[in-house]
């Protein structure tokens, strides 16, 4: 299954493939272009709500490998902002 991720921080749209789905515990997406990457979300009940944790891994090669730390910090910023916004939206309903 393909999923389109439109970030709130960065206007780029990324096409992801669902690589793993273990309802209701885990959801992992795979990205193949422009880099090989995996983005995983883990869900667990906590204090009457749901805690969402995210992790990501990527394989950068060639010239992109020079920018690995910069790419990671940018991805973390985008992910944190998007998850914070999602939390705000979900808690307002």
GUMARDO-805829 format. One record per residue (C-alpha): x, y, z; residue in one letter. Coordinates in pm, whole numbers, plus 50000, padded with zeros to 5 digits. Example, Ala and Ser with C-alpha at 12.3 -4.5 7.8 and 13.67 -1.06 7.14 Angstrom:
// GUMARDO-805829
512304955050780A/513674989450714S/
END
This chain:
// GUMARDO-805829
500005000050000X/501345034149909X/500865064450133X/501515101050058X/503145121150342X/502705158550309X/504745175050579X/503495206050756X/507045219550781X/508415211550439X/506025214550143X/507525183949972X/505355153349925X/506935119249979X/505515086049864X/505895058650124X/505115021550119X/503705003850423X/506464979150514X/505064965950842X/501704968551014X/501194952651353X/497884967851465X/497554984351709X/501234984451810X/503444993951518X/503395009151171X/506505011150953X/506885028950622X/509635024050365X/511015050550132X/513115041249831X/513545074349650X/515695095249679X/517205074349962X/516575040650126X/514815048250455X/512385033950711X/510075053650936X/508465034851226X/505725045151465X/505085026051787X/501825030951978X/501175022252342X/498495030352596X/499635054752863X/497705074553125X/494375071252946X/495845081552610X/498185068252347X/501905075252338X/503315076451986X/507045070851943X/508825074751613X/512145062051486X/513825064151151X/516785049650974X/518275057250636X/521105045850417X/522815074550240X/525445067449981X/527615087149743X/527575124949784X/524475123150006X/526505105350274X/528365138150335X/525135153750456X/523955125450681X/523945144751011X/522265175050851X/519635152850686X/518925135051014X/518455167451208X/516135181150937X/514075149250931X/513805149151310X/512605185451304X/509965177951040X/508805146651221X/508595163651560X/506635193051419X/504235170651227X/503615148151530X/503085178251758X/500545192251512X/498815158351488X/498615156751870X/497065191551882X/494475182751618X/493545149451779X/493245164152128X/490995192452006X/488255168051898X/
END
